[in-house]
């Protein structure tokens, strides 16, 4: 039976004090633990900027220990999605796996989110880059966020489905050749992300 989860992108923003979190925050207030009382998934934004150390990932899992059904989505480090001028190294893959393996072993990894910019298009180079990514991170549940409409072609969607990679359905501002909002499921994890309009 399928499970539908709702959550936020990140868990600690100053402008959430008052509207979301108590203001003032009580002593020893933990925003992650607090939100886990209301949501059953949260995206980890910090892993986009740098890989999570194993010790950090272990602490995240501990902070949501009271919620058996809670899962994280971790954004893949931008080295693999936005810095594509050179091939990545084994050490860079190892750095990502250090934190992801901890979350997966703890049963807390719902998905590894590969979030690409609009400039990443479905061509031979882009598809080869993804094939390599799917291979090195195949041990995790993978979801792919692409923003260019070239990725919405039936052959590409069939390829994602055969690879077991979920396409992220995004509600984003529409520009020329932006991928349109949809409700496609191409892998074990279906995913919808709501982008702001400001």
Residue, then its C-alpha position, 0 to 999 in steps of 0.5 A: x500500500x502506498x504512503x503519501x508524505x508531506x513535508x517542508x524543504x529545510x527546517x530552520x529559517x529565521x522568518x519561521x519564528x512566530x508563524x511556524x515556530x514558537x517565538x521566542x524559542x524555548x531553551x533547547x528548542x529543536x526545529x527539526x524535532x518540532x516539525x517532525x511532530x507535524x510532518x513525516x518527511x523533510x528535505x535536507x537542503x544543506x547536503x546540496x552545498x556540502x556532503x553530510x558527514x556520517x556523524x551529522x547524519x546520525x544526529x539527524x536520525x536521532x532527532x526524529x527517533x520518536x517518529x517511526x514513519x519519518x523519512x528524509x529526502x536529501x539533496x544531492x551535492x551540487x558537485x554532481x548536478x551544477x558543477x558538470x565541467x569535469x568528471x567527479x572523483x571516487x572521493x567525492x562519491x565516497x563523501x556523499x555516501x558517508x552520510x547517505x549510508x547512515x540515513x539508509x541504514x537507520x531506515x530514514x532515507x526516503x529519497x536522494x534528490x538529484x536537483x538540476x538547473x533549467x540549463x541541464x537539457x536532455x541530450x546525449x551529454x545530459x543523459x550520459x551524465x545521468x546514467x553515470x549518476x544512477x550507477x554510482x548512487x543506485x543503492x539509494x531511492x533516486x528522484x530526479x528534478x529537471x526543469x527543461x521541457x526536453x526531459x518530458x519526452x515519452x522516450x526519456x520517461x520510459x528510460x527513467x521508469x526502466x531505471x527505477x528513478x522517480x521524476x519529480x513533478x514540479x510546480x515552478x514558474x513557467x518560462x520558455x521550455x520549462x517543464x510543465x507541472x504534472x503527475x507522473x510516476x516513473x519510479x518507486x517514489x513519486x514526488x511533487x515539489x511546490x516552488x514559490x512564486x516570489 
